[in-house]
Amino acid sequence: SLGLYPDFMAKEIEQQPDVAERLITTWSGSILHGLWPSFSLPVPRHVTVVGCGTSLNAGRVVADLLARLGSIPFAAVEASELTSTATVPGSLALVLSQSGETADVLTALDVLHGRGHAVVALTNNPHSALARRAEAVMMCHAGPEIGVAATKTFVAQVLGGTCVVLSLLGCSGAVEQQRAQRLVRDLDRVPDALAQAIGASRRTIPQVLEGLTKASGYVFLGRGPGRIYADEGALKLKELTYRWAESHAAGELKHGPLALVEHGTPVIVVDDGSARMHATIAEVSARGAEITSIGGHGTSVPALGSPLAVALDTTVDWLGPLASVVALQIIARELAVALGRDVDKPRNLAKSVTVE
Ligand code: F6R
């Protein structure tokens, strides 16, 4: 039930610290003891990440981590594109789906099996067709998600996937066991970081809301792993508000999209505090953009006029800006509520997409 929450999305956003805590407690023990229980697959030389929408974004975060920590290359493919996309022979397939019933994902699963790929599934539904048919399953333990927009399952997929990554790297010796254990222990700080992000977003986002409602389009920017979060923020905003949102790697702005930016254009930055991000913010700010910086502890913000910052604790650096997704979800939801949208049931969308 909703309890005191105005909608399921609000409730599911607030549940994220608890979901993270449950997932980390469930999996980190077995990883710390050196072995992934039912995971007897060889360490892959390449990984193919497959999913749709938010699940694909979670998969991109996980694969990026595998590449950064373990130097294992990857390709991320939309499930609907897999048939016409060549895959690397012998690549391990990591298939993510909250529902485990998405038609595009199940078709992709057949294609992957047909090409001889072993499949590790990351899903929130243990009884799903995906869970039944994959070679190994990582459960997300997020509890039922009612809001059509995925929120807590994204966090659960990222953390579940992170546990898979640490387990693979620890078992294989690609990351020295002691270091893998330190990384697992770092995860204990994630629930607090997510709770802090909820508090900071609640305090700060109402201040930008009025400016945001007046705009008709939005630009999201990020760098490195932050780029994936920018994509996720733009996706959430589109589906909930029915307004246009673009997401770009910050450095790509000057190669075209900068032409969109004019006085008052909202630019939402997943801010890594780098000098390069600082330069991008200065560039859009000089054109009168309304900047909201998410991250906010870095060097970019204080130096420039008064862009608004949702200041997040930067506790687990190697994991990337996971807590920023909370601020991005809250921006999309608050804006949608201000515009009178039904945030739990956005038009034209379904929770489980069972047609191709
Ligand atoms: C966005 C959203 C969708 C789903 C996508 C895949 O908020 O919910 O993009 O992520 O339809 O669904 P699953 O994960 O069930 O395969």
Boltz pocket constraint, residues with backbone or C-beta under 6 A from the ligand:
constraints:
  - pocket:
      binder: B
      contacts: [[A, 52], [A, 53], [A, 54], [A, 55], [A, 56], [A, 96], [A, 97], [A, 98], [A, 99], [A, 100], [A, 101], [A, 102], [A, 105], [A, 148], [A, 149], [A, 150], [A, 151], [A, 236], [A, 239], [A, 350], [A, 351], [A, 352], [A, 353]]
      max_distance: 6.0
